[in-house]
């Protein structure tokens, strides 16, 4: 959730600043304070039928009558509170609602509504809130209670009128914050499409006001996205940017669209990021780029953040992970040192274990990348002394397997407790990964099948099994598994890329292979591994210069041994053998035991 920053047109309020959880907290002190304010004269004007004070004997009689009515009303309020606290909120609600109607007091109406909400009687709460609204038609609080209760009851159509009234009555300096908060109000509406229509209609006036148009379109975009209308949400985001300077709420919508596989929203972020973006937006964009295998671009977002806000502890941890992913080991270690220093300054009670565990895992990976396995194990011991954390034990298993200690490696994973089928499946997947790393593909395939049996709808597990089938030469099985994923999830670009690359690598159905990879690249623009696949398909099709261009782009974005193998072979084919050798040497520096690269050198008869 984004934090608020100032009160300008770009602020996004904290959740439910304006439409938050309905206040249900018991407040006897507030009620008693309200009662103490009921003087004889003020109560007289509140009681139905009260008249202006007469004179002489008539005045004395009127005062006595008013005092009696006031005493009766006070007794009724106290009895209602006592009854509620004694476990009969229904009777307490009835007494307080009657008192509220007789006194026309807003605090009593609020308390009556809260009692109904406490007793989970939304219909009674709506009766009280509407009575309050009728008694005090100018009360913004009464209208907001009605609005929130209607939405909670999923009476979306009826919420249109109080929503329009709230927008009309909101003070000018609150208007944008109210508009930004609307999607939170309707977050749990069952009919998202109708909710989007109601909100868009209510915002008609805001769309004609230059000051509110950008945020109105942004809110419409968020409502459309919640209703599953990604294209409509993208259009709204574009109209929001066209109508004014990109602000926090608009940038958050663009980032949300990108996370929903709408890469066309990415250009909408550029103007915002060039200004003074919220840290949360920079972090979110960096995560997006990391997920798309673009660590250098992700780092370009994080480094300004850690430079201008050196106390942002989370940013240092993410930056270290990205630097490690990009192969910048020294920089990754320095970023971890910054993180550790900030972490140590935190009170022990505030230190999140997950962050500490992640730090030690990163230190272990750095040590392993430098060839220091003893130090890598040391950091793993720090991360999980009890041996109960699966991510840590998977790393330990990988190290043990590399040392030829396969039994110990598998035991490290098997000994992790599993509370349910999901956890048990995760353990099996970890075992399969270890077996795959040591080349035991048949056994890995069997273990992975057990994981799938526990989690049959997990696309990631099916994808792993497809890759194992390819290693075993079972191309038909691989294709069947990948197509089953795509039948359920056509936007699973890893499956598109894997199928296309496999076809290209085996030199079959090359045009289809290229088309599949291009579909994957549309879903994950700029992904260096998919770009590598497309370059390899072009090479197989005989388009050597186009292949070189694509593979150079991929290698520049993500230095990788397998990409180096492909690029080197294309350069070799084009006669640029000196550059080919340099590329292959770079690949060996990155990963000396990469099977694809070593096979390429053997096949071409090259010695470096």
N, C-alpha and C positions, 0 to 999 in steps of 0.2 A: 504494500500500500504506500502511495506516495505521501510524503509529509507536506504540510502546507508551507508556502513561502510567501509572506506578505499577503496583500489583499488585492493584487492586480488581476488583470483579466486572465492570467494564465494559471491561477492557483487551483489546485485540486484538493478539496477538503478531506480531512481524515474521515474514515468511514463513519457515517451517520452523524456528522456535525449538525446536519439539518434534518435528516430523516433517519436518525439512528434508532437503536433499540428503544421501544416505548418505555418510559419511566414507570417502573413497577415497584420501586423501593418503598417500603413502608416509612412514612414520615410523620409520626405522631407529634413531633415537636412543631413542625410546620402547621399542623392542624390546630394545635393549642394556641400558637401565636395568632393564627387567623381568628380563633374564638376570642382571644383577649382584645382583639381590635374591634369586636362588635360592641360598641357603646350603645346605650339605650337609644340615643337619637339616631345613630346610623342604622340600627336594626329597624327602627320605626319606618324609615324610608324604604327598607328592603322588603318588609312584610307586605304581601298583597293586601290591598284595601286601606293602607295607611294614608292619612291625609295630613295636610299642613297643621301645625300645632294651633289649636284654638286658644281662647283666652279664658281667664277666671275659672269658674267651677268646671266648665266643659274641658278646659285644658287639663285639670287635675285628673278627670275621669279618663281622658285620652292617654295621659302619661301612664296611668295604672294599667290600662288595657295593653298599651305597647310593651310595658315591662313584663306583663304576663306572657305575651306572645314571644317576647325575646327569651324569657326563661324557658318557655316550652321548646323553642327552637334550639337553644343551647343544650337542653336535656336530650333532645332528639339526636343532635350531632354526637354528643358524648356516648349515648347509648349505641349509636351506629358504630362508633369506633370500638367500644367495648365488645359488642357482638362480633365484630370482625376479628378482633384479637382472640376471642374465645372460641374461634373455630367455625363460625357461621357467617362466611363472607356474603352469602346470598341475602340474608336478613339485614346485615350491615349495609350492603349496597342499597337495598330498598329504602332504609331509613335515611341514609345520607343523600340519596337522589331526591327524596322528598324535601329534605332540608335545603338542598341546593336550589331546587325550584322555588321554594318559598322565600329564600334569602337573596336569590340571584347573585350568589357569590362565586366568582371564578375559581377560587381555591377549593371550594367544596365540590364543584363540578369536576375539577381535576382529580381530587382525591377519590371521588366516586368512580370515575373512569379507571383509575389505577387499581382499585379494589376488584373491579370486574376482571381486569387483566391478570391480577394476581391469582384469581380463582379460575383462570383459563376460560373465561366466558367472554369470547370476543363479541358475540352478539349483544350481550348486556353492556359491554364497553361501548359499542357503537350507539346503543340507545342513549347512554349517558352523554357521550360526546356530541351527538346530534341535539340532545336537549340543551346542552351548553351552547352549541352554535346558534340555536334558535333564540335562546335567551340573550346571547351576546353576539350578534351577527358580525360585529367588527373585530371579534377576538381572533387573532392569527393563531394563537395556541389551540383554540377549539377547532379551527379548520384543519390544522395539521394533525391533531388526534384523529379526526374523522378520516382524513386522507390515509394515514398510516394503517388504521384499522381496516378500511376497505381493501387496501392492497393485501394486508395479511389474510383477509378472508377470501382473497382471489376474486373480489368483485371489481375487476379491472375496469369494466365499462363505467361503473358508477364513480370510479376514482377520477374521471376526467374533469368533472366540475370543480371539486376541491383542489385538484392540481392546478387548474387554470387560475383559481382564486389565489392560491399561494404564490404563483408566479406574478400575478398582478399586484399583490399586496406586499411583496418582499421589498424592503428598502433598497435604494439604488446601490448602496455599497455592499449589499448581500446578494444581489441578483445573480451574479456570475457563480458564486459559491453554491447557491440553490440549484442553478441549472446543472452544474457539475455533479451534484449529489443525487440527481434523479435516478440514474441507473442503479445506485445502491438501494434506493427505495423499492425498485421493482425487481431486485435480484432474484427473489424467490417466487415470482409470479409463475404460475404453471403455464399460462398461455403467453409465451414470450412474443409471438407475432402480434397479438392484440395489444399487448403492453407497448410495443414499439409504435404501433399506430396511434394509440392514445397519447403517448408522449409527443410524437411528432406533431399531432394536431394542437396540443397544448402549447407548443413552442412556436406557433405560427407568428405571433407578434414579435417574439425574440429574434426571429429570422429576418425581420425588417429593420432591426436596430443595429447600427454599425458596431456599437459597443458590445453587444451580446451575440451577434451572428456567429463568430468563430466557435464559441463555446456551445451554442445551441446545435450547430452542425456536429460538433464533437460528441455531444450527448446522444444525438440521433444515431450517429455511427456506432456508439457503444451499445445502444438498444438493438440496432439491426444485427450487430455481431452476436449479441446474446441470443437473438432469434435464429441464428444460423445463416443470415444473409450476408455473406462475406463480401460479395460484389457491391451490394448496397452500402455496406459499412465503408468500403474503400472509397466509393464515390462521395460519401459524406465527409470522410477525412480530407479528400482533395478539395471539396468545397469549403471546408473549414480553413484550410491553409490559404486558399485563394481569397478568402474574405478578410484575412487579417494575419498578423505576425504569428508564427508558430509559438504556442505556449505549452506549459507543462501537460495540461490535459490532452491537448492534441498530440503531443509527442508520445504520451502513454498509449493513446489509441493506435498510433502507427506501430508502436512496438508490440502491442497486443495482436494486431493484424499479422505482423511478421511471425509471431509465435504460432499463429493459426495457419501457417503455410500460405500467406499472401505476400510474397516477396516484393510485389509492386509497391508496397507501402514503404519500403526502405528509403527511397529518395525523399519522402516527406520528412524524414528525421534530419537531413543534412543541414537546413537552415537553423534548426533548433540547436543542434550540437555545436554549431559555429559560434553560438552565443554563450550563455551561462546556464548550462543544463543542470537539472537536479542530479545529484550523485546516483540516485536510484535508476535514472534513465541511462546514464553512462554504464552502470553495472549491468543493467538488463541488456543493453545493446552489445556489450562485451561478451556476455554469456551467449547471446544469439550467434555472434560471429564465431565463437569457440565451437559451438554445436555444429556450425557449418564448416569446421576444419579450416578456419582462417585466423590462426593465433596472432599473426603479425598485425592484422587490422584490429583485432580485439585489444592488443597491447596499445595500439595507437589511441584507443579510447581510455584505457586505464591509467596510462602514465601521466596525462594531465591531471587526473583526479588525485593520484598519490603525490603529485608535485604540489598542488595547491591545497590539498587537505591531507597532510602527512599523518594525521591521527586517525584516518579512516581505516580501521583495523581490517575490515572485511576486504577492502580493495587490495591490500597488500597480499592477502592469502590468494585471492583470485589471480592477481598479477604474477605471483610466483608460479602457479600452476600453468599459466599461459606461457611464461618464459621457458619452463621446462618442456612444454609441448613443442615450442619453437626451437629447442636445442640450445638455449642460452643458459647454460648451467650455472655460471658464476652469478649472473643477474638473478636467477631464480633463488639462489642461496641468500643473496643480499636482501631480497624482498622478504624471505622467510625470517631473516634476522630482524627486520623492521617489525614484522608481525609479532614475533616472539617478545620483543621489547614492550610493545603495547599490551600484549596479552598478560605479561607478568605484572603490569601496573594495575590490572583490574582486580577488584575484590575477588577472593577465591570463590565466593558464592555466585558470582556473575560470570565465571569463566566457563563457556560452553565446551563440554567434552568433545563434541563432534569437531569443533574447530581445532582443538589440540590434536585430535587423532589425525585430522587431515594434514596438519603441519608435519607430524612425524612421518606420515606416509610419503609426503613430498620429499622430505629429507632422505628417506630410504631410497626413493627412486633416483634422486640426484647421486647418491653414493653408488648405486648400482650402475648408473650411466657412466660413472668414472671408473668402474671396475673394482670398487672396494666392497666386496660382498659382506665382509665381517661388519663393516660400519652400517651397511644396509640392514643387516639383521638386528644390530643394536637399536636402530631407530624403530624397527618394528616392535621390538620388546617394549620400548617406551610407549608406543601407540596402544598396545593391547596386552598388558601384563597378564591378564587372566586367560588369554587365548580364546575369547568368546565373540570376537568381532569378525564377521565374514570377510569384509573388504581387506582387513589386515592379514588374515590368515591366507587369503588368496595370493597376496603379495609374497608371503612367507613360502607358500607352496611353489610359486614360480621360481624363487631362488633355490629352493631345495631340489627342484626338478632339474635345474640347470647344472647342479652339482652331481646329478645322477642318483639322487636319493628320492626316487619316485614314491616308494612306500611311505616315507615320512611326509612327503609333499601331500599325498592324498589324505593321510591321517590328520594333517593339520586342518584340512577343510572338514573332514568327517566328524571331528571332535567338537565342532561348533554347534551349540544347541540350536534346535529348530522348533519353533513354537507351533507352526502350522504348515500346511501343504505348500504355501507360497515360499516360506523360508526353506523348506526341504528341497523344493525345486531349484532355488537359488544355489544351494550347496551342490546339487548334482551338476548344475551348469558350470560351477567353478571347477569341479573335478574334470569335466569334459574339456574345459579350456586348458587345464594342466596337461592332460593326455594329448591334446592336439599339439601343444608346444613341443612335446618330446617325440612327435611323429607317430603316436599310437592312434591312428585315425579310426580304425575299426572299433577299438574299445571306446574311444571318445564318442563315436556314433551311437553305440549301445547305451552309454550313460546319458547322453543327451536325449535319447528317446524316452528314458525314464522321467527326465525333467518335463518333457512335453506331455507325458501322460498325466502329470500332476497339474500342469497349466496349459491345456490344449489350445487356448485362445491367445497365447502370448506370441505375438509376431516376432519378437526378438529371438525367442527360443527356436522358432521354425527357421528363421534366417540362419542362425548358427548351424542348425542341422543341415541346411542346404549347402553351406560352405564345406561342411564335413563330407557330404555326399560328393561334392566336386573333387575333393582331395582323394576320394576313393575311386574316382573315375565313373561315378554313377550319375552321368549328366542328365539322364531322363528324370531321375528322382530329384536332382537339384532343381530342374526347371519346374517340376510339378509342385514342389514346396514353395518356390518363389512365386509362382502364379497363384497358388492358393492364398498367399499373403496379399497379393495385388487384387485378387477378387474381393477380399474383405476390406482392404485399405489401398485404394489406387494411388494414394499420395505417399506411400512408403517408398521413398526414393532410393533407399539402400537396396531394395529388392530389384528395382528397375536398373540400377547401375550394375549390380552383381550379375544379373542375367545378361545384360548387354555386353559387359566386359567378357564374361565367360564365352559367349558366342564368338566375339571378336578374337579372343585369345586362341580359340580352337579353329578359327578360320572358316566358320560356317555362318550362313544367313547374315552376311555382313551388313546389308542395308537395314535389316531389322535390328541388328545389334546397335547400329548408330542411332536409329530412331528411339530405341529404348533409353540409351544414354542421354540423348538430347532431352527426353521427357524428364529424366532425373535432374538434369542441369537446370531445367526451367523451375523445378521445385526447390532446388538448392543452388541458386546462382552463385558462381564464383568458387564453389567447393573444389579445392585442388585435386582431390582424389577422383571426383567425377570428371573433372577436366582432363586428368591423366587418362581415364578410360576412353574419353572421346578422342584424345590424341592417338591412343593405341588403335582404336577402330579406324581412324583415318589412315594410319600407317598400313594396316591390313588391307585397306581399300586401294592402296597405292598412292595416296595423296600425301607424299612425304614432307613437302614444305609446310602444308597446313598442319601436319602432325607435329613437326618441329616447333611451330609457333605455339600450339596448345601445350605441349609438354614443357617448353621453357616457361610458360606462364605458370603452370602447375608447380614446377620446381622452385620458381621464385617465391611463390606464396607459401609452399610447404616443402622445405628440403627433406627428402625422403629417399631411402635406398631403392625402393621399387620404382619410384618415378625416375630416379637416376638411371636405373637399368633400361627403362623404356627410352628415355631421351638419348642415352648413349648409343643405343642400337640405331635409332633414327639418324643421328649424326654420323655414325659409322657408315650407314647405307648411303648417305649423301656425300661421302668422301671426306668429311671433316673429322679425320681420325684423331688429331691432336685434342680437339675439344671433347671428342667422345671419351678419350682416356681420362681427361681431367674430370669429366662428369662422373665416370665410374669410380675414380679414386675418391671423389667427394661422397659418393654413395657408400663405399666401404668404410670411410671414416665415420659415417653416421651409424652404420650397422654392419659390422664385418661379416656376420653370418647370415645375411639376407639371402634366402634360397633363390629368389628370382634373379637377383644380381649375379650370384655365383653361377647359376645355370646359364645365364646369358653369356658370360665370359667363356664358359666351357664350350657352349654351342658355337660361338664365333671363333674359338681358338685364340683368344686374346690373353696375353700374360702382361700384367701391370708391374 
